[in-house]
């Protein structure tokens, strides 16, 4: 599927817990896009990365875009319900999260608040999240 990376450092390599957070969030959103998106259409991933000066961190803004199924009202309603639902860390331990609730939990844990958002335009849905990620030492330029 098409993937576009843009930003000041396109070839950055991430490490540590950042990799697991990125993987978990992307796995959820890609899984949902392929499962609930319209058959035969592309899923697009866009990653914007901006270094945080004086650190080994980047701010990542990741968007997963797919075409909604023909009967998309239920799909959009489910996404909006997941985005507005309130859950606690205790819920994660007792129930386990999957889907958007999992991405909300991971970004809230990493960023202090959920950074998941959704935009629907015509028959295209884009779900995005933001988080900070550690960059491998060889990628960091010290000035």
Secondary structure, DSSP 8 states (H G I E B T S, - for coil): --EEEEES-TT--B-THHHHHHHHHHHHHHHHHHHHB-TT---EEEEEEEE-TTSSEEEEEEEEEEEB-SS-HHHHHHHHHHHH----HHHHHHH---HHHHHHHHHHHHHSS---EEEEETTEEEEEEEEEEEB-GGG----
